[in-house]
């Protein structure tokens, strides 16, 4: 199974086999891709479940669990935004606390193989919602130097789900195939972005504005567009990982791990789109 840019998916149940597939719809095109890389395509082997365990995961499980996770995150974000609006001094604490706890929960889920734990996934949704709601307030409220108000948040939400839907169509139609080379390119781009962000942060301690990647100028706008593109393309790797789990008949509870991985990518994309919109609204 190909690796994915989303670390959450890496420790989910894996199976043998390779090739391209349409999300939740069989193995269309997989044989041709297998031959392209010099080896015959093999049908993914079913995930071995112990007798008496729950049924195999389906696309409906992925959709349902992802919708529940995003619903909890949205409710938490609304509460966080409301409290931040009532008392702006709370915003930074929601951002710091929610962001750090959310990160810890993702790391625990990833490295302790707890991605299929619904309590852990929903706890992440709650704390990440606190982070997203407060950060949205800070990006749009004039007391934090923001602009655009709730209208900008609505634009960011629509943009996020628009990109998500668009990349799902791209994946299903096979317009872009998820190959090992494509995976390496996306993972490499993500590492490059991470290095630049850290470098910009360190440079900020010595130079005003750091490397100019987050100051709202032309370089910052270009950088945000690049990051948005990388986040969008990483959805293809996430869809492919989820698709292979479905075809391998992974346990039903594995859908919670898929929901967690997709939510992590959606939050990343939303924050970057919101940041980009803030640059234009502050001009």
Secondary structure, 3 states (H helix, E strand, C coil): CCCCCCHHHHHCCCCCCCCCCCCCCCCCCHHHHHHHCCCCCCCCCCCCCCCCCCCECCHHHHHHHHHHHHHHHHHHHHHHHHHHHHCHHHHHHHHHHHHHHHHHHHHHHHHCCCCCCHHHHHHHHHHHHHHHHHHHHHHHCHHHCCCCHHHHHHHHHHHHHHHHHHHHHHHHHCCCCCCHHHHHHHHHHHHHHHHHHHHHHHHHCCCCCCCCCCCCCHHHHHHHHHHHHHHHHHHHHHHHHHHHHHHCCCECCHHHHHHHHHHHHHHHHHHHHHHHHHHHHCC
